[in-house]
Amino acid sequence: MAPLGLGDELRAALPSGGRCWGVICLHREDATAGFSERDLAVVRRLGPHLAEGLRRSLGGGKPLPAMDLGATPRPGPGVVLLDADLAVVSISPEAEHWLAELDDQDWSRRSELPVAVRAAAAQLRRLHELPIGVSAPVLKLRSRAGRWIAVHASILRGATEQTAVVIEPANPTQLGSLLLDVHGLTPAQQRVTTLVLRGRSTRQIVDELHLSPHTVQEHVRAAYDKVGVGSRRELIAALLGEH
């Protein structure tokens, strides 16, 4: 790091509620002094607050406008083909659309793709050969429009090794428990809410989780409050609707 004028480095994960919401990376020019124990203590104190702020920011986006049935249909999955050095070989029009929605700059005028796209490809390459039945990790990103986008990659075998990065709207299966974590639901509230999202009635949830009807209703009301809705229909629409 010295050629860049950087000395000591401090990195810290930002976990909250059992999930990591970000990473902080600090650099100090004076390599001799470096980061002190006092500096580390400050980062430890600030870390939980930064993590909670990041979590809340993901759930605070404005709702997307209602779909106009006469408008141009939303693009499907886009594909970016990269060579062994992660340089762009080709790109589909759909991928251009999603890249523009992900990045706050005109990516087409830049020499590199957005960090998320390169990260998906680089992460896959680090994994090398995945065991049969194991899927490559999927990155979930919030776009500038407030929509959740999924980014994942696959290695293509042939005369030259290339990587295909797929960018598409995230579906509920890909999002998994992420949205419930974003809204700060406790594990017990998540178990009940997951069954609500699957269409279970209160009686079915009582039988499946061995809870009292009162407890189930308490968890459902807590989910309403945290997501900002007032009914099961609104809860399902907020969590499983268009993201």
Secondary structure as UniProt FT lines:
FT   HELIX           2..4
FT   STRAND          8..16
FT   TURN            17..18
FT   STRAND          19..28
FT   TURN            31..33
FT   HELIX           37..58
FT   TURN            69..70
FT   STRAND          78..82
FT   TURN            84..85
FT   STRAND          88..91
FT   HELIX           93..102
FT   HELIX           107..109
FT   HELIX           115..127
FT   TURN            132..133
FT   STRAND          139..142
FT   TURN            144..145
FT   STRAND          148..156
FT   STRAND          162..169
FT   HELIX           172..175
FT   TURN            176..177
FT   HELIX           178..182
FT   TURN            183..184
FT   HELIX           187..197
FT   TURN            198..199
FT   HELIX           202..209
FT   HELIX           213..227
FT   HELIX           232..240
//
